[in-house]
């Protein structure tokens, strides 16, 4: 199964909930000094569990799983 992680960063507030629940450390909060948002750092480690999508209060993350 192949997983795609879609981040709609314009709505991200950088709360970090998704980062805390990810078992494989796929995501990271980036703080530029002006903006805090989430970034994908290890997409290949994503198993598509959807925990990050479930806890996001602003619906910034959409996980899509595809059969290969």
C-alpha positions in Angstrom: 0.0 0.0 0.0 1.3 3.5 -0.9 0.5 6.5 1.3 0.2 10.1 0.3 0.3 12.9 3.0 -1.4 16.1 1.9 -0.7 19.1 4.1 -2.8 22.3 3.7 -0.2 24.4 5.5 -2.0 27.7 5.0 -4.5 26.5 7.7 -1.8 25.0 10.0 -1.3 26.8 13.4 1.7 24.6 14.4 0.0 23.2 17.5 2.1 20.0 17.2 -0.7 17.5 18.0 0.0 15.5 14.9 3.7 15.4 15.6 3.0 14.0 19.1 0.7 11.2 17.9 2.8 10.0 15.0 4.5 6.7 15.9 7.1 7.0 13.1 8.1 10.6 13.5 7.0 11.5 10.0 6.1 15.1 10.9 7.9 18.0 12.5 6.9 21.5 13.6 8.9 24.2 11.8 9.2 27.6 13.4 10.5 30.3 11.1 10.2 33.0 13.7 7.2 34.4 11.9 5.3 31.2 11.2 4.8 27.9 13.0 3.6 25.0 10.8 4.0 21.3 10.3 6.3 19.8 7.7 6.7 16.2 6.4 10.3 15.1 7.2 10.1 11.3 6.6 7.3 10.5 4.2 8.7 7.1 3.4 8.1 6.1 7.1 4.4 6.9 7.0 2.2 3.8 7.5 -1.0 5.6 6.8 -2.5 5.0 10.2 -4.3 8.4 10.1 -3.6 9.4 13.7 -2.3 12.8 12.6 -5.4 13.4 10.5 -7.7 12.5 13.4 -6.2 14.8 16.0 -5.7 17.9 13.8 -8.2 20.5 15.0 -8.0 22.5 11.7 -8.2 19.5 9.3 -4.8 20.4 7.8 -3.8 16.8 7.1 -5.3 14.4 4.7 -3.9 10.8 4.5 -4.7 8.9 1.3 -3.8 5.2 1.0 -3.6 3.5 -2.4 -3.3 -0.1 -3.4 -0.2 -0.6 -5.5 
